[in-house]
């Protein structure tokens, strides 16, 4: 996405130099200018990371495991460069917060929680607020399905985080702790149909209800497939009560088998924004669908759209930022559509029409 939409040069870094070189070679064959290179990096050998960061402007962390997030961010800070990560666990925000003052003093821009989940919830709410004279409610539903899944370490961290996740949604004047009893149904369009979704609290949404004086706000997630939802997640929750690490390898293997065995089309990701507010003293309801057939590419698109604004300086602000709160939302929505995320805005309608 960066090679297609910008003129930046990129360095592919990884523990396998051969794979990084093959990847860079493929990129250079598809995009002009010989702008991709490769380098060996292993975070267990910190010197390799320090050497790789010399002469670059930003480190983009595409790892799915966040156990060394603080260490990697420290190396970016030491190298005097900017930073972005696509970590999913919400705990990463707290791990990086102690660096915020130092990041500001250094005049660096650090961006965390980039991607589509987290990453897209806050921009959708912020964009929706621009479509009304006064926005009143903003709820987002999401479903995703992968044809195959094979990153065991990423799955293990995902399961650990989901079991210990802070399920919550904004109701009138406070964040309310949610559970499976708070399931809501959302119509996610003709391909995905009606899905039952549970509230998933995201750090990026925390301040928005009070900022926009919302009565309702939340991000609601559908399950993966019947086997994962009915068997794997309840079993993981049971093991979690006994011991946070107990049975994790078994549950991870069961999750991967269930995903590869029982997932069925459509594959990809869909988000739906449902918002309500006042336009010309009339209550209006708005619905927007965002879809992509490739969940991985859909993760990259919001990151690349944010980086367009970072590269031109419009959102390269010093400090530690949640990606969802950083880009200007109207331009951001135009850019993700230009990059291939399908955005279907249904006609606004009056309440009850």
Secondary structure by P-SEA (a helix, b strand, c coil): cccccccbbbbbbcccaaaaaaaaaaaaaacccccbbbbbbbccaaaaaaaaaccccbbbbccccccaaaaaaaaaaaacccccccccccccccccccaaaaaaaabbbbbcccccccccaaaaaaaaaaacccccbbbbbbbbbbcccccaaaaaaaaaaaaacbbbbbccccccccccccbbbbbccccccbbbbbbbbbcccccccccccccbbbbbbbbccccccccaaaaaaaaaaaccccaaaaaaaaaaaaaaccccccccbbbbbbbbbbcccbbbbbbbbbbbccaaaaaaaaaaaaaaaaaacccccccccccccccccaaaaaaaaaaccbbbbcccccccc
